[in-house]
Amino acid sequence: MTQPEKDADGITDVSGVRVGHARVAGAGALSGTTVVLAPEGGMVAAVDVRGGGPGTRETDALDPRNVVQRIDAVVLTGGSAYGLDSAAGVMAWLEERHRGVRVGPDPSHVVPVVPAACVFDLGRGGDFSARPDAATGREAVAAADAGGDHARVETGAVGAGTGAVVGGLRGGVGTAGTVLESGITVGALVVVNAVGSAVDPATGVPYGSWFEDGRAALPSAAVHEAALRRLAEARAASAPPPLNTTLAVVATDAVLTRAQAQKVAGTAHDGIARAVRPVHLMNDGDTVFALATGRKELPEEPGPLALNEILAAGADLVTRAIVRALLAAPGGQRGPGGDFPSYGELWAGIRP
């Protein structure tokens, strides 16, 4: 079991929020599932979908006009629409623990609401049929539960980011967190798997790094030119071009209404747009979930504008998490599923 670790600078800085990953087994597999598990009692949740080709499940339940008030888990998964089956394993795990919407007189009479979204990674390991299923989801939610409060989140090519690619480079999972001046905690987790690029072609610096402190380490001209040549070769060798999506979860311990959570999810898309270009295309499925555990009230002043610091932080953390996913990606994937080098391989030693 992972030991609890406070101030992990990730989504698990938000007390009660846990994250677990699982990978599809097999030599031809390069896919997996990530679960963000709520504390007992669930969380207020919302979603904002802006990609033109999303793959989702149970997202309509999060509409503030509808009946569901709280959810117990969010599933991010590879395998395109096939991988959404992993949510069934998470549902079964929750049902066994009597967690979900109570629909009958007995405590066991529950229907867990498990929103899910997927990325396209079919065939990245060579086997088109190697994708997450209910067993993968169950493994991921069990890992989240076992991790403990404030456990550090593994990043890079793990869980739903196992086969992720961004702009021809290895993508993956990234996370970031912060405590605001009000004492409210906000965290973000992303899965970066986009048609667009996360790297500025003029400099070799990840786009998102410019938003950290306005500075970034620049590679030498020779390193940059060699990296661009290698990336062009890799893109040419990978057909069809990689698809599709950036997924994100923004969590906070603030007390939010469902409408306020919806605003957080929408604003967090700005964080994707800063770090990946272009975004929200017709073959993207860009989706952001917002979660609120409701443990800390928003400041009384300045009234409704107190939400602004969470809105700003959510977008900033998504940007930072995308950069971290890019930097955490392991050595490139080469084989029947494609040739995708990592940022670290091409721009060696550059750490904005």
C-alpha positions in Angstrom: 0.0 0.0 0.0 1.2 3.5 -0.9 1.8 5.5 2.3 -0.1 8.8 2.6 2.0 11.8 1.6 0.8 15.3 2.2 1.6 18.2 -0.2 2.2 15.8 -3.1 1.5 18.7 -5.5 -1.2 16.8 -7.2 -4.9 16.2 -7.3 -4.6 14.1 -4.1 -3.7 17.2 -2.2 -7.5 17.5 -2.0 -8.4 15.5 1.1 -10.4 12.4 0.4 -9.6 12.3 -3.4 -7.8 9.2 -4.4 -6.4 8.0 -7.8 -5.7 4.5 -9.1 -4.3 3.2 -12.4 -4.5 -0.2 -14.1 -2.9 -1.3 -17.4 -4.2 -3.8 -19.9 -2.0 -6.9 -19.8 -0.3 -8.5 -22.9 2.6 -8.0 -25.3 0.4 -6.2 -27.8 -1.4 -4.0 -25.3 -0.7 -0.3 -24.7 -3.8 1.0 -22.9 -5.3 1.3 -19.4 -7.7 3.0 -17.0 -7.4 5.7 -14.4 -10.0 6.2 -11.6 -10.5 9.3 -9.5 -12.3 8.0 -6.4 -14.4 10.3 -4.2 -14.4 10.1 -0.4 -17.3 8.4 1.4 -20.5 10.3 0.7 -19.4 11.3 -2.8 -18.7 14.6 -4.5 -20.6 17.3 -6.4 -19.6 16.9 -10.0 -19.9 18.6 -13.4 -18.5 18.2 -16.9 -17.8 20.3 -19.9 -17.2 18.6 -23.3 -15.7 20.7 -26.1 -14.0 18.2 -28.4 -15.9 17.3 -31.6 -15.5 13.6 -31.2 -16.0 12.7 -27.5 -16.5 9.3 -26.1 -18.3 9.5 -22.8 -20.7 7.7 -20.4 -23.1 9.0 -17.8 -22.1 12.6 -18.4 -25.8 13.7 -18.9 -26.3 12.8 -15.3 -24.0 15.7 -14.3 -26.2 18.4 -15.9 -27.3 20.7 -13.0 -30.9 20.4 -14.3 -30.9 16.6 -13.6 -31.5 14.6 -10.5 -28.1 13.2 -9.5 -26.5 15.3 -6.8 -23.3 13.5 -6.0 -21.1 10.9 -7.7 -18.5 8.4 -6.2 -16.0 8.1 -9.0 -14.8 9.3 -12.4 -13.3 7.0 -14.9 -10.7 8.1 -17.5 -9.8 5.3 -19.9 -8.1 4.2 -23.0 -9.6 1.9 -25.6 -11.8 4.5 -27.2 -15.6 3.8 -26.8 -14.8 0.1 -26.1 -12.8 1.2 -23.0 -15.9 2.8 -21.4 -16.7 -0.8 -20.3 -14.2 -0.3 -17.6 -16.8 1.9 -15.8 -18.9 -1.2 -15.2 -16.1 -2.7 -13.1 -16.0 0.5 -11.0 -19.8 0.4 -10.6 -19.7 -3.2 -9.4 -16.9 -2.4 -6.8 -19.0 0.6 -5.5 -22.2 -1.5 -5.4 -20.5 -4.1 -3.2 -19.7 -1.3 -0.7 -23.3 0.2 -0.9 -22.0 3.4 -2.5 -24.2 5.1 -5.0 -27.7 6.7 -5.4 -30.1 5.0 -2.9 -33.0 3.6 -4.9 -34.6 1.2 -2.4 -35.3 0.5 1.3 -32.2 -1.6 1.8 -28.7 0.0 2.0 -27.6 -2.4 -0.7 -30.2 -0.9 -3.1 -27.9 1.6 -4.8 -27.1 2.6 -8.4 -23.6 4.0 -8.6 -23.3 6.9 -11.0 -19.8 6.6 -12.6 -19.2 9.2 -15.3 -16.5 8.2 -17.8 -14.5 9.6 -20.7 -12.1 7.8 -23.1 -9.1 8.5 -25.3 -8.3 6.9 -28.6 -5.3 4.5 -28.3 -6.5 1.5 -30.2 -3.7 -0.5 -31.7 -0.9 1.6 -30.1 0.7 -1.6 -28.8 -0.1 -3.5 -32.0 -3.2 -5.4 -30.9 -6.4 -3.4 -31.8 -8.5 -5.6 -29.5 -6.3 -5.0 -26.4 -8.4 -2.5 -24.5 -9.7 -1.9 -21.0 -12.7 -3.8 -19.7 -14.7 -4.1 -16.5 -11.8 -6.0 -14.8 -9.4 -3.2 -15.7 -11.8 -0.7 -14.1 -12.1 -2.8 -10.9 -8.3 -3.0 -10.7 -8.0 0.7 -11.0 -10.6 1.6 -8.4 -9.2 -0.9 -6.0 -5.7 0.7 -6.4 -7.2 4.1 -5.8 -8.9 2.9 -2.6 -5.7 1.2 -1.4 -3.5 4.2 -2.0 -4.7 6.1 1.1 -5.3 9.8 1.6 -2.8 12.2 0.0 -0.9 9.4 -1.8 1.4 10.7 -4.6 0.0 10.0 -8.0 2.1 8.1 -10.5 2.5 10.0 -13.7 3.6 9.4 -17.3 2.6 6.3 -19.3 0.3 4.8 -16.7 -3.4 4.1 -16.5 -5.4 5.9 -19.2 -2.2 7.5 -20.4 -0.4 4.2 -21.0 -0.6 4.6 -24.8 -1.2 8.3 -25.0 0.4 10.4 -27.8 0.5 14.2 -28.1 1.6 15.8 -31.4 3.6 12.7 -32.3 5.3 12.5 -28.9 4.5 10.2 -26.0 1.8 11.7 -23.8 0.4 10.4 -20.5 -0.9 11.3 -17.1 0.1 14.5 -15.3 -1.1 16.1 -12.1 -0.6 19.3 -10.0 -2.1 20.9 -6.9 -2.1 24.1 -4.8 -3.5 25.7 -1.7 -5.1 29.1 -2.3 -4.8 32.1 0.0 -8.3 31.3 1.3 -7.0 27.9 2.5 -9.0 26.1 -0.2 -7.2 23.3 -2.0 -7.4 22.7 -5.8 -5.9 19.9 -7.8 -5.9 18.7 -11.4 -5.2 15.5 -13.2 -4.9 15.2 -17.0 -4.5 12.5 -19.6 -2.8 14.1 -22.7 -3.5 12.3 -25.9 -4.0 15.0 -28.5 -3.8 15.6 -32.2 -2.3 19.0 -31.4 1.2 19.6 -30.2 2.3 20.5 -26.7 5.7 21.8 -27.9 6.4 25.2 -29.4 8.1 24.4 -32.8 10.0 27.7 -32.8 11.8 26.9 -29.5 11.3 23.3 -28.4 9.8 24.5 -25.1 6.4 23.0 -24.0 3.8 25.6 -24.6 2.5 25.3 -21.1 5.8 26.1 -19.5 5.6 29.7 -20.5 2.7 30.1 -18.1 4.7 29.0 -15.0 6.8 32.1 -14.4 7.3 33.6 -17.9 10.6 31.9 -18.3 11.8 28.6 -19.9 15.1 26.9 -20.6 15.8 26.9 -24.3 17.6 24.1 -26.1 20.5 24.8 -28.3 19.8 25.4 -32.0 21.5 22.1 -32.9 19.5 20.1 -30.4 16.3 21.7 -31.5 16.9 21.2 -35.2 17.8 17.5 -34.6 14.7 17.0 -32.4 12.4 18.5 -35.1 13.9 16.2 -37.8 13.4 13.1 -35.6 9.8 14.1 -34.7 9.0 14.6 -38.4 10.4 11.2 -39.2 8.3 9.6 -36.4 5.1 11.4 -37.6 5.7 10.3 -41.2 6.1 6.6 -40.0 2.9 6.6 -38.0 -0.2 6.3 -40.2 -3.0 7.1 -39.7 -2.1 10.2 -37.6 -2.6 9.7 -33.9 -5.9 10.6 -32.3 -7.5 12.3 -30.2 -8.2 13.7 -26.8 -7.1 15.6 -23.6 -9.1 14.6 -20.5 -8.9 16.5 -17.2 -10.3 16.4 -13.7 -10.2 19.4 -11.5 -11.0 18.8 -7.8 -11.4 21.1 -4.8 -12.3 20.8 -1.2 -14.6 23.9 -1.5 -18.3 23.8 -1.1 -19.6 24.3 -4.6 -23.1 24.1 -6.1 -23.5 22.1 -9.2 -23.7 25.2 -11.3 -20.4 26.5 -9.8 -18.8 23.2 -10.5 -20.0 23.5 -14.1 -18.2 26.9 -14.4 -15.0 25.4 -13.0 -15.1 22.6 -15.6 -15.6 25.1 -18.4 -12.9 27.5 -17.4 -10.4 24.6 -17.0 -10.5 24.1 -20.7 -8.5 27.3 -21.0 -5.7 25.4 -19.3 -5.7 22.9 -22.2 -5.7 25.6 -24.8 -2.6 27.2 -23.2 -0.7 23.9 -23.4 -1.9 22.1 -26.5 -2.3 23.7 -30.0 -4.7 23.3 -31.6 -7.5 22.0 -29.3 -11.2 21.1 -29.5 -11.0 19.8 -33.1 -13.6 17.5 -34.7 -11.4 14.4 -34.0 -10.7 15.5 -30.4 -12.8 14.5 -27.4 -11.6 17.1 -25.0 -13.5 16.7 -21.7 -13.1 18.2 -18.3 -14.7 17.1 -15.1 -15.0 19.3 -12.0 -15.3 17.7 -8.5 -16.0 19.3 -5.1 -15.8 17.5 -1.8 -17.5 20.3 0.1 -15.3 20.4 3.1 -14.5 24.2 3.1 -16.9 27.1 2.6 -16.0 29.7 0.0 -15.0 33.1 1.6 -18.0 35.3 2.3 -16.3 38.2 0.5 -16.4 39.2 -2.3 -19.7 37.2 -2.5 -20.2 35.3 -5.8 -16.8 36.5 -7.0 -15.1 34.3 -4.4 -15.3 31.5 -7.0 -12.8 33.4 -9.2 -9.7 32.1 -7.5 -10.8 28.5 -8.0 -11.6 29.2 -11.6 -8.1 30.7 -12.2 -6.3 28.0 -10.3 -8.1 25.2 -12.1 -7.0 26.4 -15.5 -3.5 27.0 -14.3 -3.2 23.6 -12.8 -4.5 21.9 -15.9 -1.7 23.7 -17.9 0.9 22.6 -15.4 -0.3 19.0 -15.3 -0.1 18.8 -19.1 3.6 19.9 -19.0 4.3 17.4 -16.3 2.7 14.6 -18.3 4.9 15.5 -21.3 8.1 15.5 -19.2 7.2 12.3 -17.3 6.7 10.3 -20.5 9.1 7.4 -20.8 11.3 6.5 -23.7 9.4 6.3 -27.0 7.1 3.5 -28.1 8.5 1.7 -31.2 6.8 -1.2 -32.8 3.7 -2.4 -34.7 1.6 0.3 -33.0 3.7 3.3 -34.1 6.9 5.1 -33.6 6.4 7.8 -30.9 9.5 9.2 -29.2 9.3 11.0 -25.9 10.0 14.7 -25.3 13.0 13.8 -23.1 14.5 11.7 -25.9 14.4 14.5 -28.4 15.1 17.5 -26.2 17.4 15.7 -23.8 18.1 17.5 -20.6 15.7 20.3 -21.2 13.5 20.8 -18.2 11.5 24.1 -18.3 
